[in-house]
Amino acid sequence: MGEQGMDGRMGFVSDHMPILRTIARRFSEERPFAGLTIAVRIHVEPKTGVLIRALVGGGARVVAMGNKGTTDDLLVVYLRNLGIEVFGSRADDDMTIASNLRRLVAERPDLVLDNGAEMIELLVGDQQSPLGATEETTSGAITLRGSLRGRVPFPVLVINDSPLKAIVENKHGVGQSVVESIRSATNLLLHRRRMVVFGYGWCGRGIAQYGRAAGADVVVIEPDSIKALEAVIDGYAVSTMEEEASRGDLFVTATGHAHVISVDDMERMKVNAVLANAGHFDNEIDVVGLRKVAVPSDRGTDITRYQFASGGSIDVIAEGRMVNLAVTGSRGNSIEIMDLGFSLQALCLERLAIDPARCSVGDQPVPADIDDWVARAMVAELR
Ligand SMILES: NC(=O)c1ccc[n+]([C@@H]2O[C@H](COP(=O)([O-])OP(=O)(O)OC[C@H]3O[C@@H](n4cnc5c(N)ncnc54)[C@H](O)[C@@H]3O)[C@@H](O)[C@H]2O)c1
C-alpha cells in the first residue's frame, strides 16, 4: 500500500468508527482543545490516526509517537502531511524510543495520552504538570499503582479500568486478533494443538476463548486461585509451567509481568514449540536471556528459531513483541472495538481539558457518565 492507499484505508477505518465520528463532529464545533498541546503515545496505525484527527479537529496541537515495533510508517507519513508532528518509525530501537519520549515530554504537553505510563513517569517531578493524562493499558496501570503510587501530582484517567474496555477490547478484541495473528504468522492449523495461555485476566480469557473456537486444546496457567477457578469452570484445563513446558505446542503470554516464560522453561520445550506474547511489553518471554544461550535463525517473516546447544529448538513469533500488532500485516484489534476504546480516550481527554477540577489527583477510573454514554452508543450501533 502506498501513501494514496493510506488515504483510502483511513477513509475505510473512519467509516467503521461511528461513535468516534460523532464525537469528532462535536469536537470540531466546540473546539474543547483550542490552544492545548496533547502528547500522544500509542500504537501508530490507522485507528489511532482517526483518534488523532479527532483531537486535531477539536483544536489540539498533537505531538505523537508509537510503541516499539508496531508503528505503521505509511501512517506516519500521512499524519506528517496533515501537519501533525510524529516522532519515530517501526524500526526504532530502545534508545531511539527513549529519546523520542523525552522529546515528547519536552513539548510541555497540556494533556497526555499514555500507553504504558512511561511518559507519565518522566513528567513526575517536573515543575510544570499537565492538566491531566489518560493511561491506555493494564501495564501502565500496574506502574501507576506500583512504583508511581502517590507520586503523580495530576489526574490520570485509566482507560483500561473501564469495564467497557475490559469486556469489549481486552477480552474480545485481543482474543480475536491474537489468535488471527498467530495463525497468519505461522499458517498452522490449531486443531488439537495444546495451546498454553498464561494469565486468565481479560486478555487471557479472550485468547483462550478464540483459541478454543479455532480448535486448539487450551490449557491455562494462572496463579490467582479465583481466576484459575473461573478458567476451570469455563471448561479449560488449568496447569503449571512445570507440567506444560514439555507438553505444550503453542505458548501465549498475556500477564503484564516480565519473564513469565524463563530460559529454563524454553530449554525444556518440545522441538518446534511456538511462542507468542500478547502482553504490552516484550519481556513476558525472556527473549533477551534466550539470545544469550541459543542461536537464532530466520524462519521466514516474523518467526525466529532458537537452537539450544542441548539439541532442542523453539520458534518465537515477532521476537516476543505484542503479536497482534507486531506480526507483518496484523492490524491489531477490530476497528469497531477500537471505536469504543478511542471514544473513551477522546471523552476523557475532553473532560481533563474543560473540567479538570472534576477529577482528583492520581490514577482513577473513567468517569461513570462517560462509560455510560459510550456503552449506550455501542449498544445502539450493534443491536
Ligand atoms: N495485545 C493487545 O492488544 C493488548 C490489549 C490490552 C492489554 N494488553 C496487555 O496484556 C497484558 C494483560 O492484560 P489484561 O487486561 O489481561 O490484565 P489482567 O490483569 O486482567 O490479567 C493478567 C493476568 O495474568 C496473571 N498472571 C500474573 N503473573 C502470571 C504468571 N507468571 N503466569 C501466569 N499468569 C500470570 C494475573 O494473575 C492476571 O489474572 C497487559 O500487559 C496489557 O497491557 C495487550
The ligand as an SDF file (V2000), in Angstrom:
LIG
                    3D

 44 48  0  0  0  0  0  0  0  0999 V2000
   -2.1150   -7.1400   22.7420 N   0  0  0  0  0  0  0  0  0  0  0  0
   -3.0030   -6.1760   22.9540 C   0  0  0  0  0  0  0  0  0  0  0  0
   -3.5910   -5.6060   22.0260 O   0  0  0  0  0  0  0  0  0  0  0  0
   -3.3230   -5.7970   24.3660 C   0  0  0  0  0  0  0  0  0  0  0  0
   -4.5090   -5.1050   24.6680 C   0  0  0  0  0  0  0  0  0  0  0  0
   -4.8260   -4.8400   26.0050 C   0  0  0  0  0  0  0  0  0  0  0  0
   -3.9260   -5.1970   27.0080 C   0  0  0  0  0  0  0  0  0  0  0  0
   -2.7520   -5.8190   26.6740 N   0  0  0  0  0  0  0  0  0  0  0  0
   -1.7470   -6.2230   27.6480 C   0  0  0  0  0  0  0  0  0  0  0  0
   -1.9650   -7.5940   28.0060 O   0  0  0  0  0  0  0  0  0  0  0  0
   -1.4770   -7.8160   29.3520 C   0  0  0  0  0  0  0  0  0  0  0  0
   -2.5980   -8.4500   30.1900 C   0  0  0  0  0  0  0  0  0  0  0  0
   -3.7030   -7.5550   30.2750 O   0  0  0  0  0  0  0  0  0  0  0  0
   -5.0830   -7.9660   30.9950 P   0  0  0  0  0  0  0  0  0  0  0  0
   -6.0200   -6.8410   30.7900 O   0  0  0  0  0  0  0  0  0  0  0  0
   -5.4630   -9.3440   30.6150 O   0  0  0  0  0  0  0  0  0  0  0  0
   -4.5950   -7.9830   32.5400 O   0  0  0  0  0  0  0  0  0  0  0  0
   -5.2940   -8.6880   33.7870 P   0  0  0  0  0  0  0  0  0  0  0  0
   -4.7090   -8.0440   34.9850 O   0  0  0  0  0  0  0  0  0  0  0  0
   -6.7690   -8.7270   33.6200 O   0  0  0  0  0  0  0  0  0  0  0  0
   -4.7590  -10.1930   33.6930 O   0  0  0  0  0  0  0  0  0  0  0  0
   -3.4250  -10.5810   33.8450 C   0  0  0  0  0  0  0  0  0  0  0  0
   -3.4460  -11.9720   34.4800 C   0  0  0  0  0  0  0  0  0  0  0  0
   -2.1390  -12.5300   34.4490 O   0  0  0  0  0  0  0  0  0  0  0  0
   -1.9870  -13.2830   35.6310 C   0  0  0  0  0  0  0  0  0  0  0  0
   -0.5630  -13.5160   35.8760 N   0  0  0  0  0  0  0  0  0  0  0  0
    0.3410  -12.7290   36.5090 C   0  0  0  0  0  0  0  0  0  0  0  0
    1.5480  -13.3140   36.5340 N   0  0  0  0  0  0  0  0  0  0  0  0
    1.4020  -14.5090   35.8890 C   0  0  0  0  0  0  0  0  0  0  0  0
    2.2950  -15.5700   35.5890 C   0  0  0  0  0  0  0  0  0  0  0  0
    3.5860  -15.5180   35.9580 N   0  0  0  0  0  0  0  0  0  0  0  0
    1.8280  -16.6520   34.9280 N   0  0  0  0  0  0  0  0  0  0  0  0
    0.5300  -16.7250   34.5530 C   0  0  0  0  0  0  0  0  0  0  0  0
   -0.3550  -15.7320   34.8170 N   0  0  0  0  0  0  0  0  0  0  0  0
    0.0760  -14.6430   35.4740 C   0  0  0  0  0  0  0  0  0  0  0  0
   -2.6640  -12.4300   36.6870 C   0  0  0  0  0  0  0  0  0  0  0  0
   -2.9910  -13.1780   37.8550 O   0  0  0  0  0  0  0  0  0  0  0  0
   -3.8950  -11.9580   35.9370 C   0  0  0  0  0  0  0  0  0  0  0  0
   -5.0010  -12.8290   36.1020 O   0  0  0  0  0  0  0  0  0  0  0  0
   -1.0040   -6.4510   29.8270 C   0  0  0  0  0  0  0  0  0  0  0  0
    0.3710   -6.3170   29.5740 O   0  0  0  0  0  0  0  0  0  0  0  0
   -1.7650   -5.4840   28.9550 C   0  0  0  0  0  0  0  0  0  0  0  0
   -1.1530   -4.2190   28.8650 O   0  0  0  0  0  0  0  0  0  0  0  0
   -2.4540   -6.1380   25.3770 C   0  0  0  0  0  0  0  0  0  0  0  0
  1  2  1  0
  2  3  2  0
  2  4  1  0
  4  5  1  0
  4 44  2  0
  5  6  2  0
  6  7  1  0
  7  8  2  0
  8  9  1  0
  8 44  1  0
  9 10  1  0
  9 42  1  0
 10 11  1  0
 11 12  1  0
 11 40  1  0
 12 13  1  0
 13 14  1  0
 14 15  2  0
 14 16  1  0
 14 17  1  0
 17 18  1  0
 18 19  2  0
 18 20  1  0
 18 21  1  0
 21 22  1  0
 22 23  1  0
 23 24  1  0
 23 38  1  0
 24 25  1  0
 25 26  1  0
 25 36  1  0
 26 27  1  0
 26 35  1  0
 27 28  2  0
 28 29  1  0
 29 30  1  0
 29 35  2  0
 30 31  1  0
 30 32  2  0
 32 33  1  0
 33 34  2  0
 34 35  1  0
 36 37  1  0
 36 38  1  0
 38 39  1  0
 40 41  1  0
 40 42  1  0
 42 43  1  0
M  CHG  2   8   1  16  -1
M  END
$$$$
